[in-house]
Amino acid sequence: MGRIENRIRRLRFDHDEMTQEELASRAGCTRQTIIALEQGKYVPSIELAFRIARALGASLEEVFQYEHR
Amino acid sequence: MAPLQKRALYSFVIGLVLTIALIIVLVLQGDITAFERDLSLRLFMYAVLIGVPLIYLVLVSLTLRKPTQFDERDRLIIEKSSRAQWLAVIFSLVVWTIALTEIYRDQGQVPVVFLNLIFMSALIISALAQSLGILVGYWDMNRNG
């Protein structure tokens, strides 16, 4: 089994400390989902992953990484 | 707290209060057959049991339309809670069936009032189980991911 990790928190801060609320609004999800993603407690659908990457101005691979175990 | 989680909590509390109120009304009436005799009581019960969920559904659908209010994670939790909802309703129907069959076996017939009570309990249990399922779903997702 692998694990999907993300750099959402890091990338938010790189974007003038974008708030979770703002990212949620841009990506079309709730702030609670952004919180869960940053804490590694939720793996998004492919569609949401693309929307988050686009909202952060990054590619999918820059935001999400698959760690094989 | 996520918007859906808040609404599930309100729904659970309202459902519990409603259940307790209905039980109190039935107890104050004396016995279970009073419900069958009193038309105004029956109409009041139907109005409450159908009206409250309808008003709640309209309010929820109006407030949870935006993607920033309700998203795929919430949808996933609702889908999981539906399983708990159906299990609870089926379990309650099994309990009603066994209890009524055993209690009224000798008489060969079940008083018609129990149709109303089964309907009311199924509605209440369904609403409570879904709310509880949603709350447990959030708790579980926040704990285990």
Backbone of each chain as ProteinMPNN parsed JSONL, in Angstrom:
{"seq_chain_A": "MGRIENRIRRLRFDHDEMTQEELASRAGCTRQTIIALEQGKYVPSIELAFRIARALGASLEEVFQYEHR", "coords_chain_A": {"N_chain_A": [[0.832, -1.21, 0.0], [0.404, 2.238, -0.732], [0.961, 5.751, 0.037], [-0.64, 8.862, -0.073], [0.683, 12.0, -0.147], [0.761, 15.532, 0.562], [1.583, 18.956, -0.396], [0.168, 21.158, 0.362], [-0.088, 23.052, 2.467], [2.471, 24.233, 2.526], [2.577, 25.315, -0.065], [0.474, 27.114, 0.064], [1.458, 29.034, 1.785], [3.534, 29.934, 0.253], [2.134, 31.323, -1.587], [1.624, 34.099, -0.877], [0.73, 33.664, 1.745], [-1.836, 32.461, 1.528], [-5.132, 32.042, 2.662], [-6.847, 29.287, 4.251], [-9.538, 29.388, 3.834], [-9.704, 30.968, 1.538], [-8.403, 29.363, -0.344], [-10.138, 27.184, -0.322], [-12.411, 28.372, -1.343], [-11.52, 29.043, -3.924], [-10.943, 26.514, -4.943], [-13.315, 25.247, -4.755], [-14.403, 23.812, -2.524], [-14.996, 22.8, 0.917], [-13.738, 24.623, 3.812], [-13.104, 22.91, 5.826], [-12.426, 20.599, 4.496], [-10.026, 21.322, 3.32], [-8.518, 21.637, 5.643], [-8.548, 18.969, 6.589], [-7.157, 17.765, 4.501], [-4.631, 18.976, 4.692], [-3.85, 17.952, 7.105], [-3.447, 15.403, 6.439], [-5.565, 13.652, 6.562], [-7.427, 13.094, 4.729], [-7.965, 11.947, 1.434], [-8.181, 13.422, -1.637], [-10.557, 13.41, -4.43], [-9.666, 12.798, -7.872], [-10.534, 14.923, -9.415], [-10.946, 17.036, -7.548], [-8.346, 17.245, -6.643], [-7.036, 18.215, -8.926], [-8.323, 20.687, -9.116], [-7.464, 21.956, -6.788], [-4.73, 22.038, -7.244], [-4.704, 23.723, -9.461], [-5.775, 26.039, -8.305], [-3.684, 26.716, -6.684], [-1.816, 27.328, -8.495], [-0.078, 25.396, -9.452], [1.376, 22.264, -10.623], [-0.211, 19.017, -10.682], [1.525, 17.079, -9.669], [3.274, 18.617, -8.224], [1.819, 19.321, -6.053], [0.62, 16.998, -4.99], [1.98, 13.932, -3.863], [2.859, 10.57, -4.463], [3.677, 8.18, -2.211], [5.347, 5.26, -2.27], [5.198, 2.228, -0.459]], "CA_chain_A": [[0.0, 0.0, 0.0], [1.119, 3.501, -0.747], [0.354, 6.846, 0.796], [-0.628, 10.114, -0.832], [1.004, 13.145, 0.69], [0.603, 16.787, -0.198], [2.335, 20.138, 0.062], [-0.8, 22.268, 0.291], [0.239, 24.089, 3.458], [3.689, 24.907, 2.051], [2.243, 26.102, -1.255], [-0.387, 28.235, 0.484], [2.318, 30.084, 2.334], [4.294, 30.491, -0.874], [1.213, 32.217, -2.316], [1.282, 35.218, 0.016], [-0.011, 33.131, 2.896], [-3.249, 32.286, 1.161], [-5.856, 31.4, 3.776], [-7.561, 28.03, 3.924], [-10.853, 29.819, 3.334], [-9.536, 31.437, 0.167], [-8.101, 28.196, -1.178], [-11.38, 26.411, -0.42], [-13.298, 29.105, -2.25], [-10.991, 28.913, -5.29], [-10.971, 25.113, -5.388], [-14.696, 24.764, -4.711], [-14.64, 22.808, -1.474], [-15.15, 23.458, 2.214], [-12.483, 24.872, 4.531], [-12.837, 21.708, 6.628], [-11.743, 19.629, 3.625], [-8.622, 21.786, 3.218], [-7.885, 21.297, 6.932], [-8.352, 17.509, 6.605], [-6.099, 17.443, 3.526], [-3.338, 19.409, 5.25], [-3.5, 17.056, 8.22], [-3.263, 14.062, 5.876], [-6.669, 12.791, 6.988], [-8.358, 12.886, 3.614], [-7.369, 11.882, 0.094], [-9.234, 13.968, -2.503], [-10.795, 12.792, -5.736], [-8.772, 13.351, -8.9], [-11.067, 16.224, -9.84], [-10.641, 18.041, -6.526], [-6.889, 17.405, -6.63], [-6.72, 19.12, -10.039], [-8.832, 22.039, -8.811], [-6.581, 22.523, -5.756], [-3.457, 22.346, -7.911], [-4.932, 24.915, -10.292], [-5.952, 27.184, -7.401], [-2.362, 27.049, -6.139], [-0.947, 27.646, -9.635], [0.969, 24.368, -9.52], [0.933, 21.034, -11.301], [-0.72, 18.01, -9.752], [2.665, 16.41, -9.017], [3.902, 19.543, -7.266], [0.979, 19.395, -4.856], [0.404, 15.664, -4.42], [3.008, 12.93, -4.146], [2.514, 9.202, -4.058], [4.8, 7.519, -1.54], [5.144, 3.812, -2.292], [5.833, 1.539, 0.679]], "C_chain_A": [[0.861, 1.252, 0.0], [0.399, 4.562, 0.061], [0.442, 8.114, -0.045], [-0.395, 11.271, 0.128], [0.821, 14.41, -0.131], [1.381, 17.929, 0.43], [1.42, 21.364, 0.07], [-0.426, 23.41, 1.24], [1.433, 24.927, 2.989], [3.359, 25.854, 0.887], [1.318, 27.273, -0.924], [0.459, 29.385, 0.984], [3.181, 30.726, 1.257], [3.443, 31.458, -1.698], [0.703, 33.304, -1.377], [0.39, 34.79, 1.18], [-1.517, 33.09, 2.627], [-3.968, 31.553, 2.303], [-6.529, 30.111, 3.29], [-8.917, 28.347, 3.304], [-10.762, 30.219, 1.859], [-9.254, 30.269, -0.784], [-9.369, 27.352, -1.388], [-12.332, 27.061, -1.415], [-12.846, 28.944, -3.707], [-11.129, 27.485, -5.831], [-12.389, 24.531, -5.38], [-14.893, 23.611, -3.743], [-14.771, 23.538, -0.146], [-13.778, 23.661, 2.876], [-12.094, 23.64, 5.348], [-12.132, 20.639, 5.794], [-10.279, 20.021, 3.457], [-7.868, 21.424, 4.499], [-7.561, 19.798, 6.972], [-7.231, 17.096, 5.649], [-4.73, 17.798, 4.095], [-2.885, 18.508, 6.4], [-3.292, 15.614, 7.743], [-4.375, 13.095, 6.247], [-7.705, 12.572, 5.901], [-7.585, 12.879, 2.303], [-8.444, 12.345, -0.882], [-9.445, 13.14, -3.764], [-9.82, 13.437, -6.723], [-9.226, 14.76, -9.299], [-10.721, 17.325, -8.828], [-9.134, 18.301, -6.47], [-6.457, 18.368, -7.745], [-7.145, 20.554, -9.722], [-7.942, 22.726, -7.775], [-5.255, 22.926, -6.393], [-3.601, 23.615, -8.754], [-5.062, 26.158, -9.42], [-4.617, 27.636, -6.819], [-1.368, 27.378, -7.249], [0.189, 26.65, -9.778], [0.444, 23.148, -10.277], [0.479, 20.035, -10.232], [0.42, 17.361, -8.958], [3.376, 17.311, -8.01], [3.116, 19.569, -5.952], [0.852, 18.023, -4.178], [1.52, 14.703, -4.829], [2.535, 11.559, -3.654], [3.761, 8.546, -3.479], [4.529, 6.018, -1.51], [5.869, 3.166, -1.123], [6.155, 0.104, 0.334]], "O_chain_A": [[1.906, 1.311, 0.648], [-0.632, 4.306, 0.683], [1.474, 8.398, -0.653], [-1.155, 11.493, 1.07], [0.738, 14.366, -1.358], [1.777, 17.888, 1.595], [1.87, 22.48, -0.191], [-0.445, 24.581, 0.86], [1.409, 26.156, 3.046], [3.787, 27.008, 0.851], [1.383, 28.315, -1.576], [0.221, 30.548, 0.658], [3.517, 31.908, 1.335], [3.972, 32.306, -2.417], [-0.496, 33.411, -1.119], [-0.571, 35.472, 1.538], [-2.331, 33.61, 3.39], [-3.462, 30.564, 2.834], [-6.739, 29.896, 2.097], [-9.376, 27.672, 2.382], [-11.616, 29.862, 1.046], [-9.801, 30.203, -1.886], [-9.632, 26.871, -2.49], [-12.972, 26.385, -2.222], [-13.664, 28.739, -4.605], [-11.395, 27.278, -7.015], [-12.63, 23.456, -5.929], [-15.468, 22.578, -4.086], [-14.667, 24.764, -0.096], [-12.804, 22.98, 2.555], [-10.911, 23.359, 5.54], [-11.334, 19.864, 6.321], [-9.397, 19.163, 3.45], [-6.727, 20.964, 4.449], [-6.455, 19.402, 7.339], [-6.452, 16.192, 5.949], [-3.784, 17.016, 3.991], [-1.69, 18.329, 6.632], [-2.999, 14.721, 8.539], [-4.178, 11.88, 6.254], [-8.737, 11.94, 6.129], [-6.68, 13.686, 2.088], [-9.51, 11.734, -0.957], [-8.627, 12.29, -4.117], [-9.23, 14.481, -6.444], [-8.41, 15.661, -9.491], [-10.264, 18.405, -9.204], [-8.7, 19.436, -6.274], [-5.608, 19.233, -7.527], [-6.425, 21.509, -10.018], [-7.693, 23.928, -7.864], [-4.722, 24.003, -6.124], [-2.719, 24.474, -8.752], [-4.521, 27.212, -9.755], [-4.444, 28.812, -6.499], [-0.206, 27.674, -6.972], [1.294, 27.016, -10.179], [-0.753, 23.016, -10.534], [0.756, 20.199, -9.044], [0.306, 17.124, -7.755], [4.0, 16.831, -7.064], [3.677, 19.808, -4.883], [0.962, 17.907, -2.957], [1.942, 14.67, -5.985], [1.914, 11.42, -2.6], [4.767, 8.377, -4.167], [3.617, 5.552, -0.827], [7.013, 3.51, -0.826], [6.69, -0.626, 1.168]]}, "seq_chain_B": "MAPLQKRALYSFVIGLVLTIALIIVLVLQGDITAFERDLSLRLFMYAVLIGVPLIYLVLVSLTLRKPTQFDERDRLIIEKSSRAQWLAVIFSLVVWTIALTEIYRDQGQVPVVFLNLIFMSALIISALAQSLGILVGYWDMNRNG", "coords_chain_B": {"N_chain_B": [[-16.237, 23.378, 12.723], [-17.869, 21.555, 10.203], [-20.334, 22.768, 7.807], [-22.372, 20.862, 7.201], [-22.04, 19.089, 9.279], [-22.748, 20.672, 11.46], [-25.459, 21.017, 10.914], [-26.318, 18.398, 11.088], [-25.95, 17.946, 13.766], [-27.793, 19.785, 14.878], [-30.087, 18.651, 13.809], [-30.101, 16.155, 15.038], [-30.426, 16.86, 17.727], [-32.899, 18.233, 17.598], [-34.478, 16.124, 16.677], [-34.306, 14.343, 18.824], [-35.54, 15.857, 20.849], [-38.065, 16.122, 19.747], [-38.857, 13.439, 19.682], [-38.925, 12.823, 22.42], [-40.907, 14.63, 23.185], [-43.124, 13.625, 21.782], [-43.397, 11.127, 22.981], [-44.017, 11.939, 25.569], [-46.488, 13.218, 25.09], [-48.032, 11.029, 24.249], [-47.925, 9.458, 26.557], [-49.185, 11.159, 28.389], [-51.719, 11.059, 27.395], [-52.75, 8.793, 28.414], [-53.262, 5.913, 27.54], [-52.169, 3.797, 24.812], [-54.209, 3.482, 22.993], [-55.593, 5.823, 23.015], [-54.567, 7.454, 21.154], [-55.608, 6.425, 18.851], [-58.268, 7.029, 19.097], [-58.447, 9.802, 19.297], [-58.826, 12.213, 17.014], [-57.797, 14.791, 16.548], [-55.375, 14.711, 17.879], [-54.056, 12.8, 16.364], [-53.897, 14.097, 13.87], [-52.311, 16.253, 14.595], [-49.929, 14.945, 15.272], [-49.256, 13.805, 12.77], [-48.863, 16.123, 11.302], [-46.68, 17.263, 12.621], [-44.755, 15.238, 12.308], [-44.487, 15.013, 9.55], [-44.29, 17.614, 8.668], [-42.081, 18.867, 10.06], [-39.683, 17.402, 9.172], [-39.888, 18.041, 6.435], [-39.681, 20.863, 6.312], [-37.153, 21.092, 7.372], [-35.634, 19.728, 5.417], [-35.949, 21.428, 3.192], [-34.724, 23.777, 4.16], [-32.104, 22.826, 4.584], [-31.346, 22.036, 1.978], [-31.355, 24.512, 0.758], [-29.346, 25.912, 2.089], [-27.067, 24.37, 1.773], [-26.108, 24.486, -0.817], [-23.905, 25.71, -2.039], [-20.533, 25.009, -3.188], [-18.616, 25.598, -1.292], [-19.845, 25.069, 0.995], [-20.715, 22.5, 0.996], [-19.228, 19.604, 0.025], [-17.326, 17.029, -1.783], [-16.324, 15.438, 0.284], [-18.179, 15.69, 2.321], [-20.299, 14.534, 0.978], [-19.443, 11.913, 0.789], [-19.493, 11.17, 3.466], [-22.229, 11.382, 3.978], [-23.164, 9.335, 2.318], [-22.107, 7.106, 3.616], [-23.45, 7.338, 6.039], [-26.007, 6.738, 5.293], [-26.131, 4.0, 5.208], [-26.106, 3.313, 7.913], [-28.497, 4.452, 8.575], [-30.427, 2.92, 7.114], [-29.958, 0.388, 8.222], [-30.708, 0.852, 10.892], [-33.438, 1.463, 10.596], [-34.425, -0.925, 9.459], [-33.79, -2.688, 11.513], [-35.441, -1.675, 13.537], [-37.936, -2.256, 12.437], [-37.862, -5.015, 12.413], [-37.83, -5.503, 15.158], [-40.347, -4.427, 15.893], [-42.022, -6.158, 14.42], [-41.475, -8.733, 15.51], [-42.132, -8.255, 18.219], [-44.879, -7.421, 18.111], [-46.036, -9.631, 16.869], [-45.592, -11.657, 18.739], [-46.883, -10.626, 21.025], [-49.569, -10.276, 20.243], [-50.303, -12.73, 19.261], [-52.157, -14.676, 20.257], [-54.584, -13.338, 19.983], [-54.853, -13.057, 17.296], [-54.889, -10.811, 15.699], [-53.604, -7.503, 15.055], [-53.846, -4.38, 16.713], [-54.909, -1.502, 14.872], [-53.733, 0.899, 15.471], [-51.063, 0.51, 15.775], [-49.952, 0.621, 13.265], [-49.694, 3.321, 12.742], [-47.891, 3.952, 14.766], [-45.668, 2.45, 14.027], [-45.027, 3.689, 11.628], [-44.408, 6.29, 12.567], [-42.259, 5.729, 14.277], [-40.422, 4.67, 12.468], [-39.882, 6.876, 10.862], [-38.789, 8.688, 12.713], [-36.6, 7.226, 13.725], [-35.155, 6.879, 11.395], [-34.411, 9.545, 10.776], [-32.943, 10.239, 13.082], [-30.93, 8.278, 13.046], [-29.594, 8.866, 10.682], [-28.58, 11.444, 11.218], [-26.966, 10.876, 13.416], [-25.241, 9.067, 12.197], [-23.92, 10.771, 10.404], [-22.613, 12.485, 12.193], [-20.945, 10.65, 13.52], [-19.497, 9.821, 11.322], [-17.985, 12.143, 10.647], [-16.503, 12.374, 12.985], [-15.067, 9.979, 12.894], [-13.655, 10.318, 10.495], [-12.094, 12.532, 11.091], [-10.549, 11.45, 13.02], [-9.357, 9.042, 12.1], [-8.881, 9.48, 9.412]], "CA_chain_B": [[-17.263, 22.373, 12.421], [-18.36, 21.684, 8.821], [-21.758, 23.146, 7.782], [-23.241, 19.672, 7.268], [-21.877, 18.543, 10.633], [-23.559, 21.525, 12.327], [-26.868, 20.725, 10.657], [-26.586, 17.058, 11.612], [-26.054, 18.091, 15.224], [-29.101, 20.415, 15.137], [-31.106, 17.674, 13.446], [-30.109, 15.114, 16.068], [-31.009, 17.444, 18.948], [-34.323, 18.471, 17.321], [-35.096, 14.798, 16.596], [-34.421, 13.804, 20.185], [-36.553, 16.652, 21.563], [-39.341, 15.746, 19.139], [-39.171, 12.082, 20.141], [-39.304, 12.896, 23.841], [-42.197, 15.334, 23.237], [-44.164, 12.7, 21.308], [-43.59, 10.099, 24.02], [-44.726, 12.595, 26.675], [-47.883, 13.414, 24.662], [-48.696, 9.712, 24.265], [-48.049, 9.017, 27.955], [-50.194, 12.007, 29.025], [-53.043, 10.649, 26.903], [-53.199, 7.642, 29.199], [-52.806, 4.651, 26.947], [-51.835, 3.86, 23.393], [-55.424, 3.518, 22.171], [-56.075, 7.206, 22.966], [-54.078, 7.981, 19.868], [-56.534, 5.935, 17.83], [-59.583, 7.662, 19.285], [-58.373, 11.264, 19.212], [-58.486, 12.625, 15.652], [-56.957, 15.999, 16.572], [-54.03, 14.281, 18.273], [-53.457, 12.118, 15.207], [-53.562, 15.11, 12.859], [-51.181, 17.015, 15.126], [-48.747, 14.081, 15.14], [-48.9, 13.709, 11.349], [-48.355, 17.435, 10.884], [-45.328, 17.422, 13.183], [-43.834, 14.24, 11.747], [-44.241, 15.253, 8.124], [-43.922, 19.019, 8.495], [-40.725, 19.198, 10.549], [-38.643, 16.946, 8.232], [-39.988, 18.757, 5.156], [-39.113, 22.209, 6.513], [-35.712, 20.897, 7.568], [-35.033, 19.373, 4.12], [-35.917, 22.642, 2.36], [-33.697, 24.668, 4.715], [-30.786, 22.223, 4.34], [-31.006, 22.089, 0.547], [-31.084, 25.908, 0.395], [-28.092, 26.404, 2.675], [-25.898, 23.558, 1.413], [-25.961, 24.445, -2.272], [-22.592, 26.175, -2.496], [-19.462, 24.012, -2.977], [-17.846, 25.913, -0.087], [-20.664, 24.629, 2.13], [-20.967, 21.058, 0.893], [-18.367, 19.096, -1.05], [-17.25, 15.569, -1.961], [-16.065, 14.777, 1.574], [-19.486, 15.644, 2.985], [-21.115, 13.565, 0.226], [-18.938, 10.594, 1.187], [-19.987, 10.922, 4.828], [-23.683, 11.153, 3.869], [-23.36, 7.991, 1.746], [-21.837, 6.125, 4.676], [-24.484, 7.437, 7.078], [-27.234, 6.11, 4.778], [-26.097, 2.58, 5.596], [-26.528, 3.263, 9.319], [-29.91, 4.809, 8.569], [-31.21, 1.766, 6.674], [-29.818, -0.68, 9.215], [-31.507, 1.206, 12.067], [-34.859, 1.34, 10.256], [-34.727, -2.352, 9.304], [-33.737, -3.285, 12.843], [-36.649, -1.274, 14.275], [-39.07, -2.992, 11.865], [-37.733, -6.4, 12.895], [-38.251, -5.498, 16.566], [-41.806, -4.245, 15.897], [-42.668, -7.376, 13.9], [-41.363, -9.817, 16.493], [-42.876, -7.892, 19.431], [-46.334, -7.444, 17.869], [-46.441, -11.015, 16.576], [-45.608, -12.438, 19.978], [-47.868, -10.082, 21.976], [-50.951, -10.445, 19.752], [-50.45, -14.038, 18.606], [-53.386, -15.338, 20.697], [-55.769, -12.613, 19.484], [-54.911, -13.252, 15.854], [-54.873, -9.536, 14.961], [-52.853, -6.426, 15.71], [-54.609, -3.122, 16.639], [-54.493, -0.657, 13.749], [-52.931, 2.02, 15.984], [-49.633, 0.21, 15.64], [-49.475, 1.06, 11.933], [-49.255, 4.699, 12.941], [-46.699, 3.974, 15.619], [-44.544, 1.93, 13.232], [-44.696, 4.766, 10.695], [-43.75, 7.368, 13.316], [-40.947, 5.3, 14.787], [-39.511, 4.526, 11.321], [-39.502, 8.232, 10.452], [-37.921, 9.259, 13.749], [-35.351, 6.452, 13.772], [-34.435, 7.191, 10.162], [-33.802, 10.88, 10.909], [-31.931, 10.213, 14.149], [-29.799, 7.436, 12.638], [-28.792, 9.567, 9.677], [-27.84, 12.516, 11.896], [-25.919, 10.245, 14.221], [-24.276, 8.516, 11.239], [-23.112, 11.882, 9.889], [-21.729, 12.943, 13.283], [-19.923, 9.606, 13.716], [-18.665, 9.87, 10.116], [-17.011, 13.243, 10.8], [-15.614, 12.022, 14.097], [-14.184, 8.918, 12.423], [-12.76, 10.845, 9.467], [-11.125, 13.419, 11.753], [-9.67, 10.644, 13.874], [-8.587, 8.045, 11.337], [-8.619, 9.911, 8.051]], "C_chain_B": [[-17.818, 22.617, 11.011], [-19.862, 22.012, 8.838], [-22.698, 21.941, 7.902], [-23.215, 19.056, 8.669], [-22.744, 19.33, 11.63], [-25.036, 21.172, 12.17], [-27.255, 19.343, 11.185], [-26.76, 17.112, 13.131], [-27.403, 18.707, 15.597], [-30.217, 19.395, 14.912], [-31.233, 16.599, 14.528], [-30.784, 15.631, 17.341], [-32.512, 17.663, 18.758], [-35.08, 17.131, 17.301], [-35.311, 14.194, 17.972], [-35.519, 14.514, 20.963], [-37.948, 16.264, 21.07], [-39.798, 14.371, 19.629], [-39.665, 12.099, 21.585], [-40.682, 13.559, 23.976], [-43.34, 14.401, 22.829], [-44.472, 11.629, 22.352], [-44.381, 10.691, 25.192], [-46.211, 12.766, 26.338], [-48.645, 12.095, 24.739], [-48.923, 9.211, 25.687], [-49.142, 9.821, 28.662], [-51.613, 11.635, 28.597], [-53.574, 9.418, 27.639], [-52.712, 6.329, 28.647], [-52.7, 4.812, 25.431], [-53.084, 3.974, 22.5], [-56.023, 4.924, 22.089], [-55.697, 7.846, 21.635], [-55.053, 7.621, 18.745], [-57.878, 6.675, 17.893], [-59.57, 9.161, 18.993], [-57.881, 11.715, 17.833], [-57.544, 13.834, 15.655], [-55.509, 15.654, 16.962], [-53.308, 13.617, 17.093], [-53.01, 13.129, 14.154], [-52.356, 15.94, 13.297], [-49.88, 16.229, 14.947], [-48.291, 13.997, 13.681], [-48.265, 15.017, 10.874], [-46.922, 17.631, 11.365], [-44.34, 16.488, 12.47], [-43.551, 14.441, 10.262], [-43.721, 16.673, 7.908], [-42.493, 19.339, 8.889], [-39.635, 18.684, 9.596], [-38.68, 17.694, 6.893], [-39.352, 20.143, 5.248], [-37.592, 22.097, 6.626], [-35.021, 20.602, 6.229], [-34.904, 20.595, 3.21], [-34.799, 23.57, 2.84], [-32.296, 24.14, 4.426], [-30.395, 22.345, 2.871], [-30.711, 23.524, 0.105], [-29.714, 26.369, 0.891], [-26.867, 25.602, 2.247], [-25.699, 23.466, -0.099], [-24.557, 24.784, -2.738], [-21.521, 25.117, -2.263], [-18.612, 24.318, -1.746], [-18.605, 25.52, 1.177], [-20.792, 23.109, 2.173], [-20.138, 20.51, -0.261], [-18.302, 17.562, -1.052], [-17.035, 14.813, -0.649], [-17.38, 14.639, 2.354], [-20.375, 14.585, 2.319], [-20.741, 12.132, 0.627], [-19.484, 10.201, 2.568], [-21.488, 10.634, 4.802], [-23.954, 9.745, 3.335], [-23.145, 6.91, 2.801], [-22.952, 6.135, 5.711], [-25.788, 6.793, 6.613], [-27.295, 4.636, 5.154], [-26.584, 2.418, 7.035], [-28.022, 3.528, 9.417], [-30.781, 3.6, 8.203], [-31.143, 0.62, 7.679], [-30.709, -0.418, 10.42], [-32.994, 1.027, 11.785], [-35.252, -0.14, 10.145], [-34.75, -3.043, 10.666], [-35.012, -2.942, 13.632], [-37.873, -2.033, 13.757], [-39.062, -4.459, 12.316], [-38.236, -6.491, 14.337], [-39.775, -5.365, 16.674], [-42.507, -5.554, 15.496], [-42.642, -8.494, 14.928], [-42.237, -9.512, 17.711], [-44.38, -8.003, 19.21], [-46.837, -8.866, 17.597], [-46.572, -11.816, 17.862], [-46.692, -11.961, 20.939], [-49.301, -10.406, 21.537], [-51.204, -11.793, 19.069], [-51.795, -14.702, 18.957], [-54.645, -14.675, 20.136], [-55.915, -12.725, 17.965], [-54.953, -11.975, 15.041], [-54.165, -8.449, 15.776], [-53.682, -5.143, 15.605], [-54.027, -2.173, 15.587], [-53.619, 0.522, 14.198], [-51.431, 1.774, 15.782], [-49.07, 0.553, 14.254], [-48.943, 2.471, 12.028], [-47.951, 4.762, 13.727], [-45.466, 3.46, 14.862], [-44.069, 3.006, 12.251], [-43.914, 5.875, 11.409], [-42.354, 6.961, 13.758], [-39.951, 5.159, 13.631], [-38.987, 5.89, 10.873], [-38.483, 8.838, 11.432], [-36.569, 8.545, 13.765], [-34.5, 6.755, 12.538], [-33.7, 8.525, 10.288], [-32.68, 10.88, 11.95], [-30.698, 9.42, 13.717], [-28.95, 8.137, 11.586], [-27.959, 10.676, 10.323], [-26.674, 11.934, 12.689], [-24.822, 9.673, 13.313], [-23.353, 9.592, 10.684], [-22.121, 12.348, 10.959], [-20.599, 11.932, 13.526], [-18.951, 9.601, 12.52], [-17.595, 10.953, 10.2], [-15.982, 12.912, 11.885], [-14.586, 10.996, 13.63], [-13.177, 9.454, 11.389], [-11.694, 11.769, 10.08], [-10.114, 12.632, 12.584], [-8.745, 9.749, 13.039], [-8.234, 8.462, 9.928], [-9.407, 9.124, 7.043]], "O_chain_B": [[-18.19, 23.739, 10.668], [-20.581, 21.6, 9.748], [-23.698, 21.996, 8.618], [-24.229, 18.57, 9.171], [-23.38, 18.755, 12.514], [-25.768, 21.044, 13.152], [-28.37, 19.14, 11.665], [-27.603, 16.419, 13.7], [-28.08, 18.229, 16.507], [-31.155, 19.286, 15.702], [-32.338, 16.188, 14.883], [-31.601, 14.94, 17.951], [-33.308, 17.328, 19.635], [-36.181, 17.024, 17.84], [-36.358, 13.611, 18.255], [-36.324, 13.88, 21.646], [-38.88, 16.101, 21.857], [-40.969, 14.168, 19.949], [-40.674, 11.482, 21.926], [-41.517, 13.121, 24.768], [-44.397, 14.393, 23.46], [-45.627, 11.27, 22.581], [-45.283, 10.054, 25.737], [-47.081, 12.502, 27.168], [-49.771, 12.051, 25.236], [-49.958, 8.621, 25.995], [-49.929, 9.268, 29.431], [-52.578, 11.861, 29.328], [-54.74, 9.057, 27.482], [-51.834, 5.695, 29.232], [-53.093, 5.831, 24.863], [-53.014, 4.499, 21.389], [-56.85, 5.202, 21.22], [-56.428, 8.669, 21.085], [-55.286, 8.403, 17.824], [-58.526, 6.909, 16.873], [-60.554, 9.718, 18.506], [-56.695, 11.618, 17.518], [-56.605, 13.894, 14.862], [-54.556, 16.232, 16.441], [-52.121, 13.843, 16.86], [-51.907, 13.04, 13.614], [-51.495, 16.284, 12.488], [-48.863, 16.779, 14.524], [-47.101, 14.103, 13.386], [-47.27, 15.017, 10.148], [-46.062, 18.1, 10.621], [-43.244, 16.894, 12.084], [-42.481, 14.071, 9.778], [-42.838, 16.909, 7.083], [-41.772, 20.002, 8.144], [-38.74, 19.45, 9.238], [-37.638, 17.949, 6.29], [-38.583, 20.545, 4.374], [-36.849, 22.895, 6.055], [-33.96, 21.153, 5.938], [-33.886, 20.779, 2.542], [-34.022, 24.085, 2.035], [-31.403, 24.906, 4.066], [-29.264, 22.708, 2.549], [-29.916, 23.741, -0.809], [-29.013, 27.116, 0.209], [-25.744, 26.096, 2.346], [-25.175, 22.469, -0.597], [-24.07, 24.218, -3.717], [-21.572, 24.399, -1.264], [-17.961, 23.424, -1.205], [-18.08, 25.621, 2.287], [-20.955, 22.512, 3.237], [-20.331, 20.916, -1.407], [-19.112, 16.891, -0.411], [-17.507, 13.687, -0.491], [-17.648, 13.605, 2.965], [-21.099, 13.846, 2.988], [-21.602, 11.265, 0.781], [-19.879, 9.058, 2.796], [-21.967, 9.751, 5.513], [-24.843, 9.046, 3.82], [-23.891, 5.934, 2.874], [-23.358, 5.084, 6.206], [-26.588, 6.349, 7.437], [-28.372, 4.088, 5.388], [-27.365, 1.518, 7.343], [-28.725, 2.919, 10.224], [-31.751, 3.294, 8.895], [-32.148, -0.036, 7.954], [-31.38, -1.322, 10.918], [-33.73, 0.505, 12.623], [-36.284, -0.555, 10.672], [-35.616, -3.875, 10.938], [-35.587, -3.798, 14.304], [-38.747, -2.412, 14.538], [-40.109, -5.055, 12.563], [-38.964, -7.416, 14.699], [-40.417, -6.085, 17.438], [-43.455, -5.992, 16.148], [-43.664, -9.13, 15.188], [-42.981, -10.37, 18.185], [-45.084, -8.607, 20.02], [-47.92, -9.25, 18.038], [-47.536, -12.558, 18.052], [-47.346, -12.772, 21.594], [-50.142, -10.766, 22.361], [-52.21, -11.965, 18.379], [-52.484, -15.223, 18.08], [-55.639, -15.343, 19.85], [-56.999, -12.506, 17.426], [-55.043, -12.032, 13.814], [-54.136, -8.482, 17.006], [-54.179, -4.832, 14.523], [-52.81, -2.061, 15.438], [-52.858, 1.074, 13.403], [-50.646, 2.711, 15.638], [-47.865, 0.748, 14.094], [-47.889, 2.794, 11.479], [-47.038, 5.52, 13.397], [-44.362, 3.974, 15.038], [-42.869, 3.208, 12.067], [-42.886, 6.338, 10.914], [-41.396, 7.724, 13.637], [-38.775, 5.487, 13.784], [-37.809, 6.041, 10.549], [-37.47, 9.413, 11.033], [-35.521, 9.189, 13.813], [-33.278, 6.873, 12.629], [-32.52, 8.628, 9.951], [-31.61, 11.445, 11.727], [-29.566, 9.826, 13.981], [-27.724, 8.017, 11.594], [-26.777, 10.83, 10.015], [-25.551, 12.436, 12.637], [-23.634, 9.78, 13.615], [-22.155, 9.366, 10.512], [-20.945, 12.577, 10.673], [-19.443, 12.315, 13.712], [-17.748, 9.402, 12.686], [-16.436, 10.713, 9.864], [-14.781, 13.133, 11.729], [-13.396, 11.114, 13.921], [-12.002, 9.09, 11.409], [-10.544, 11.783, 9.642], [-8.991, 13.076, 12.818], [-7.532, 9.708, 13.245], [-7.365, 7.852, 9.306], [-9.294, 9.37, 5.842]]}, "name": "protein", "num_of_chains": 2, "seq": "MGRIENRIRRLRFDHDEMTQEELASRAGCTRQTIIALEQGKYVPSIELAFRIARALGASLEEVFQYEHRMAPLQKRALYSFVIGLVLTIALIIVLVLQGDITAFERDLSLRLFMYAVLIGVPLIYLVLVSLTLRKPTQFDERDRLIIEKSSRAQWLAVIFSLVVWTIALTEIYRDQGQVPVVFLNLIFMSALIISALAQSLGILVGYWDMNRNG"}
